[in-house]
Amino acid sequence: MRDFLPADVRKREYVIGIIKEVYERYGFEPLETPAVENIETLMGKYGEEGNQLIFKILKRGEHEKSGEADLALRYDLTVPLARVVAQYQNELPKFFKRYQIQPVWRADRPARGRFREFYQCDVDVLGSRSMIVEAELISAASDALEALGFNDFTIRVNHRNILTAVLNASNIPPAIHSAVLIGLDKYDKNPGSLTEAMANIGVPYESGLKFLTFLLENVTRFKDLVSRAQEAASRQIADATTVEELDVVDFSRLFMDANESLLDRIAGFTFPSLAAEKAIEDVRKVLQLAENRTKPRRVFLDLTLARGLSYYTGTIMEMNVADLPGSLGGGGRYDNLVGMFSKQSIPACGFSLGLERIITVMNERKMFPLSVVGSPADLMVASFDDESQPVAFTFAAELRAQGLRVLLHPESGNPGKHRVYARDRGIPFMIVIGENERQTGQLILVEPRIRGGQQLPKNEIVSAIRQRLEEKKKEREMEDKTFADAIKQERDKADQ
């Protein structure tokens, strides 16, 4: 759990503002829930491993000595949403789209981009089983990342019923499916975790071998198909002499062919599973819809994607960038969760972006526009002597009334020290009021980073500052555009 200094808060507000604007563009409505839930609301919704990471709150007052907990800090935003929908279903629309950006807490081991208190930026759709929902969630999350400047992320898709069918076809007992999926969920970070988990839970040797062989063969085969498609496209691009010749390279189709090939192999391995057939068709629809909405090669089927939370019932999704272990976000379908709080079953699907991880990568890649790390004020007003302090106080109030952000320095003294303070705080303008300024009404507008200043009548100060601020704003916008263009060119090269 961390403190956030002013520059950190500005960056966070910038990212949240962009994500919120994108979510609202898709028609999602805002929702907030309390930090604390009844412990029975949270327990049993995240699997055994998740239960251990819930921050429990001991009973209070005379019940404190019991050592029992009746409340807990929320673990995610999805379970509280399910509770809200069940509780207020008569007041909410049958088809409900909501976004929620709030902190959650997990008693986890901190690591790069992983904290015990962190924000989630969730979008969820309730009341529909259509695969349009999954595709639109992928689209909204993709738009949010692209608006932030990301251009090299990928979106992995899988389905819980596909994984169940593959486990069944491998003759792995249903009672230990969840434990195998927990190991599979860690596969991308540590491939050895899967074989270790299977050994620890007693997966029969022949069954384990069959499952791992199918899994690894298809992961390798998929990567090989994509690699060959990349090589073919690269050769054609290199050999092309005109723009028209590049139309021959339908890389998106080559990539979709790789997805289709893997779906066909899954169908053959799991036949005659009706649940697998339905899941394969669902994934096919999601991939086709999402591929039409995002850049080629961005969305693909990944048989190793499991998503550890136990409430997922269908399609699961995850976003990744190459230089960050773990994901920038993820989600999936959870059609049974609302029913745990209500007699009525309501289909639901959601996606969550991890604010902390996004900010970690953006900091490391220097992706924040220069204007984001701004100053606390447009102008600093200070006094040269104690007699001038009331005048400075009144003048600062007058400027604020005209819409300027004004920082009033409470100490009178040497203008040189005031200049250093304003410069170090990034405040673009400064006025120091002394005896001469009080008597003549002429003020000197100083730019702390530059020697000298401009003498102006008091009634012209506001217009002069606004004009200069507008000039500086345009300069920053040009700098930000140049910076953004440079970042985009680097990302495009990597994407190619």
N, C-alpha and C positions, 0 to 999 in steps of 0.2 A: 504494500500500500504506500502511495507516494504523495508528496506535496508537489504542487504545480506552480511554478513561478510565472510572472506575467507573460513572458514570451511563450511558455508552454501553453498557457490558457488560450492565447490568441491563435496558436496553431490548432488547438483542439476545436475551438469555435469555428475556425475556417473549415476544417474537415467536416464537422457536424453540419454546418450550414449548407455545404454542397450536397452531402448525402440526403439531408432533409428536403432540399429543393428537388432533387431527382425523384425521391419517393413520392412527393406530393404531385409531381408531374404525371405519375401513374395512377393517381386517384386514391392513394393510401391516406388514411386519417390518423391523427395523433392519438396516443393512449399512454397513460402513466399508471403505474401500480406502486404500492408501498414497498419499501426496502425489506420489510419483514412479512413473512407468511406464517401461518400455522404450520408446525413441523410436519403434520400428517399430510398437508398439501404437497410438500416437496418429497418426502421420503418414498422410496419405491418407484420413482419415475425415471431415474437416471441409471439404473443398474447398480450392482454391488459396489463397483469402484466409485461411481458418482455419489452414492450415499456417504462414503467416507470423507468426501471433500466438502460436505455441507457444514457451514458455520452454525452451530446450534447455540441457542440462547437459553440459559438456565432459568427455571422458574424463579420468581422474585418473592420478596417478603418472607412470610412464614414458611413458604414452600421451598425456599432456597436450599435448606439443608438436605432436601431429598436428592439433590444432585441430578434431578430430571430436567429435561428440556421440553418446552411446549411451543417455542417459536424458533425460527431460523431465518438467517439472511437469505434472500433469494439467490438461487444457484444460476438461473438463467431467466429469460423473459418469456419463454414459451409456456411453461407450466402456469405461471401467474395469468397469462392470457387465457389459457384453457379454463382456469377457475373463473375469470371475469365473464367469459362468454357463457358459461353455464349459469352464473349468478344473474346476469343481466340479459338473457337471451330474448326476453319480451321487449326490451328497450333497444336492442341492436338489430340492424338489418339482417335478413337471412343470409345474404351474400355480403360478407364483411371484410374489408381490406384495411388493415391497420399497420402503422409503423410505430416503433417505440425505441427511443434512444436514452438509456439509463444505465447506471452501474449495476454490476452483479458481483458476487463474492464467492470465491472458492478457496478452500484450505489446501492449495496446491503448492508444489515446490517452485519458487520463482526461477525464471530463466529468461533468455533474450526474447523480448516480446511477450512474455508470460508473467502475469502478476496475480496477486490475490484479490485485488479490487480492480475491476476494469469495466469499461463501457462496451455494451453490445448495441449494434444498430440493426434492429430487426424489422423485417417486413413479413407479414403473414396474410394469407387469404383463407377464409373459412366459409364453408357452404357449397363447395364445388369439388367434384372428382375429376374434372376435365384436365387433361395434360397441358392445356393452355396456361393453367396456373403455374406449373413448374417452369414452363418456357418464359413466362412473363417475369417471374422472380429472377431467373437467370439474366434476363434482359435488363431489369432494373438495377441489379447489383453490378452488372457489366458497365452500364451507363454511369453509375456512381464512381467506379474506379477509373474509367476513362476521363471523367470530368476532373478527377483529382490528378490526372497526368500519367496513370498507369497504362502501359501498352503491351506488356509482356506477360500478362497473367493467362492461366489456363483454367478451364472449368471441367472437372471430372464428374462423371455421372455414373450411377449404378442403381440397383434396385434390391431392396431387402429380400424380396421373394425369389430373385435370381440367386442370391447367395444361399438362401434356404434350400432351393432346389439343387444347387450344386453340392451342398453338404449332404442332402438326402441321397443324391446319385452316387456319392462317394461312400455311402453306408456309414456315415457318422451319426451316432445316436442323437435324436432331437434334444435330449436332456442337457447335452453339453454344447449345443450350437452357440449359445450366448457367449460362453467362455472362448470358443474358437474365434468368434467375431471380434472379441476384445483384443485378442492377439493380432488378428488381421488389421484392425484399426491402427495399430502401431507399425504396420509393415513398412510404410514409406519412410519412417524415421529409422527403423531398425528391423531389417528383414529377418534377422534371427529371432525376433520376439515371437513370431508366429510358430516356428518349430518348437521353441521353448515352451510356449503356452500349451501346444498340443501334447507335448511330452508330459507336462505337469498335470494335465487333466485326464490323462489316460486314454487318448484317442487310439483305437486299434491300429496296429502298424499298417496293415493293408489299406485300411480306409484313409489313414493319414497320407500314405504314399499316393493313392489315387487322387485325393484332393489337391495335394501340393503339385503333383505332376501336371494336372489339368490347369491349375492356376498359373504356374510358372511357364509352361509351354505357351499359353495364350498371351501372357504378358510379353514374353520374348517375341512371339510371332507378331503381335500388334506393333511393337516398337520397330521390328524389322520392316513391316509393311510401310509404316510411316517414314522410316529412314529411306527406303527405296523410292517412295513417292517424292521425298525431298530432293534426293539426288537427281531423279528424272526431271523435276521441275527446274532445278538449278542448271542442268545441262541445257534444257530448252531455252531458259532465260539467257544463258551465256551465248548460245548459238544464234539467238534472234537478232535480226538486223533491222526489223521494223516493229513498230508498236503493234501492228495487226497480228504479227506472228505470236505475240505473247498471249493472244486470246486462245491459242491452242492449249495452253497450260491451264487446265481446270483443276487447280490444286485442291480446292474445296471438295470436288467430286472424288478425287483420289483419297482424301482423308475420310469422307463419308463411306467410301468403299471399305476402308479398313474397319470402321465401326460396324458396318453390315456384316463383314466376314466374321467378326468376333461374335456378333449376335447369332449368326447361323451355327457356329460351333457350340455355343451355349445351348441352343435349341436341341442340337443333336445329342449332346452329353446328358441333358436333363429329361429327354423324351421318355415317357409320355406324360409329363407334368403339365396339367392345365394351368396351374398357378404360374409356372415359369413362362408358358406361352403368353399369358396376359401381361406379365411383367415385361417380357421382351418387346411386346407390341407397345406398351406404355413408354419404354425407354426409346424405342425407335421414333415415336411421335415427338418426344421431347427433343431428341437430337436433331431431327429434321426441322422443327420449328425454331430451335435455338440457333442452328447453323445458318438459317436464313436471316437471323437478326444480329449475329455477331461476326467477327472476322474469321476467315478460314483458319482451320487448325486449332481454334480456341476451345471448342467443346468436343469432348471425346469420352467414350465408354472406358471405364477403368474397373476391371474385375477385382482389384485389391481394395477398392474404396468400401469401407464398412460403416463409418460413423458410429462411435461407441455408445451413444445414448440409446436406451432400450425402448423409447417410445416411438421410434420410427417404424412405419408399417409399409412403406412403398418406395418411391423414387428417393434417392439421396444424392446430394450435390456438394461439391467442395471447390473453392478457388485457391490457386497457388501461384506464387512467383518463385523463380528459380533460386534466388539468394536468401530465402527464408524457410527454415525447417518448419513444418506444420503448414497451416493454411491462413489465408487472409479472411476467410469466411466459409460458411457452410450451412447446410440445412437439409430439409427433406419433408416428406409427407408423414403426418401423424394422425391418421383418421380415427384412432380410438381414444386419444387423450382427453378430449372434452367429455366423452362419455363416462370417464372416471369420476367426474364431478356432477354428472347429470344423467337422467334416465334416457335422454335423447342423444343419439350418436350423430356427431357433426363432422364431416370431412374437413381436413385442414392441412395446409402446407405452408412452410415458412423458410426464410433464409436470413442469416445473421452475418453482418460484417463486423470484424473485430477492430474497434477503433485504435486500440493500443498498438496492434501489429501494423496497421496501416501507417500510423504516425512514425513507428520505429523505422520502417522501410523508407518513408518519405524523408525523414531526417538524414538517414545514411546516404541516400541518393541525392540529397540537397534539392528536393522537389518543391519546396515551399516557395511561392513568389516572394520577392523582396518586400513587397508592400504588406505582407502578412505580419512580419516581425516589425510592427509599427511603433509609433511613439505614444506615450500616454496623453499627450495634449498637442494642440496646434500652436500654442503660445504659452510662454512662461512670463508672468509678471512678478517683479521683485522690487524692493525698496532699497534706496541707498542709505537712508537714515531712519531712525525711529519715527520722526515727525511725518515721514512720507508713507508710513504703513497704512494709516486709515484711507489715504487717497488711493493707494495701490489696491486695497481691499475693495473699495467702491468701484474702481475702474475694472477690476477683474469680474465683478458681478455684472457690470454693464455689458462687457464683451460676451459673457455667457448668455445674457438675455438676447443677444443678437446671433446666437447659434454657434459660437466658437467654443472649442474645448480649451479651457484655460486652467493652468496649474499655477496657483499662487504660492510663491516661496515664503514661508513664515518668518525667515530671518533676514534682517537688514544687514547691509555690509558691502564689501568690495565687489563691483560688477564683474571683475575677473573671476572670482570664485563662482558667481552665479553663472557666468558663461560656461565654465567647465562642467558644472552640474547639468545645465541644459544640454550641452553637447553630448555628454556621456549618456544621458537619458534619451537621446535621439529627438529632442524637441526642436523643431525647425526654426522657431522665432522666439525672441526674448525682448522685453522692454523693462528697463530699470528706471524707476521714478525717484528723483531726488529733488532738491530745492529748486534747481533751474527749471525742471519739468513742471513743477507745481506753479511757478510764477508765470512762465511763458505759454504753457499749454502746448508746447512743441515737444514731441516724443521721438526718441531714436529707436527705430525698428532694427534690431540686430539679428543676424543669422549666426548662431553660436559657432558654426564650423568655419566661418569666414571673418576676417578682421574688418573693422569698420562697421558702419550702419547707415541707414537712410532716415533723415530728419523729416517728420511729417506732422501736420496739425492733428490734434486728437480726433477730430471728426472724420479724418481720412484713413485712420488706422485700419478699421474693419475692412473696407473695400480693398486696401492695399494687401492685407494679409490674405483675403480670399483670392485675389488675383494671383498672388505668389503661390498659394496652396494649389490652385488649379494648374499652374505651370508645373509644379512639382509632381502633382498627380499624373499629368500626361507623361512626364519624364519616367516616373515609376512604371506606368503602363507600358511604355516602350521597352523599358528594361525587363519587365516581366514577360512581355511578348517575345523578346529576343531570347530570354532564358527558357521560356516554354518551347520555343521553336527548336532550340538546341537540344533540349531533353527529348522532344518528339523525334528529331532526326536520329538520335542515339537509339531510341526504342525501336524506330522503324528498321534501322540496320539490324538490330538484334532479332526483330520479328522476321525479317527476310532470311 
